[in-house]
Amino acid sequence: MATLPSLKSRLAVRIAAILSVLIIGLYLSVSYIPVRNSSIDPLMSSQNNKWIFSNPLTISHPDPRWRAAFVTFVDGERSALTKLRQTIRNLEDNFNHAHGYPYIIFSHEALSDEYKELASSLASGNVTFEHLGSDMYGYSNTTDRTKAAKARVDMKDVMFGESEDYRFQSRFMAGLIFRHPALKELDYYWRFEPGTEYVCPIDFDPFQYMHANKKKFSFSMALYEYHEVMPTLYDTTLKFAQEHLKWIQPIESKNSLWDFILDADSKDFNRCHFWSNFQIADLSFYRSEQFQTFFNYIDESGGFFYERWGDPVIHTLAAVMFLKKEEVHFWEDVGYRVANYFTHCPADKKLYSRCSCRPDKNFDYDGYSCLRFFKKPTLEEL
């Protein structure tokens, strides 16, 4: 039988142990209480709520044969960050985790270190953020501001018709982006839009495909643009073409893209264009004398601001004028979705069986899609 002193000793040890557990538990619970800060989500805070980010000094490129990067434009809203992170996570899971291509993210706003750290932490490659000044994001020197303001009022009932920022972004993405120093060393870019989805594993390298097959331009979806936003764009383009005939692909060419944008009966502009929210391109096309001269011509006409010209249509018209059809690629094997409605799903069962889509729901078959005009065989293929 235990003596009284030994029982007291054991009791003291147990009390000491219990007190130690309570003290440790109290310390841990206090240390994990998040510091409340109105500008920072405590669920996503880094240590001590200090966010630190700086652009990499050098950019790593996974393949020595070409330099390529993912490129996008964002604003500083929390919702924009959420969409950006969703799409980066999506690209990484379905493709880039195996490659490590870098990202270049443009914004006209001063993004916080928190924003940059939360976006870059998902990427396997380097992430660079580029802030745009008024020389890249704003009016041209020749824009009549009064006329531009009136146009926004007159177009208030058209999608983005009242938006000044939409026009600034369109002008930048249509042409100024290709003069930005951040793209100077790149051979290819993969333009993506935050919030869009890549709905299938991508087991090949699209950059390698572009390089090996000498493709200059590519797309996933094609659709009509509203006439109200660009009543004079096509006429302006035709005027440019007449002044630079040596650069223009002949309409009667066997490998021409003109049939994609011309109505079969009237031969008028049918308003079809290649959507640019998923676009992989050889940047030598956009840096070419032909494209740069065309962009200057378009920019000086004022249509970005006096109407509401969008960058996808301008890219499309440039491709039609300067490229052969064989230099443009449709990404049949890449599953892609925009706004949970516009979907392209690969037709091959071996591919779509691994996707979160089905080809019978494809926007390709929608009456508003223009893909059928691109898929029409050329005279060489008949």
Disulfide bonds with the S-S distance in Angstrom:
Cys200-Cys355 1.99
Cys272-Cys370 2.07
Cys345-Cys357 2.07
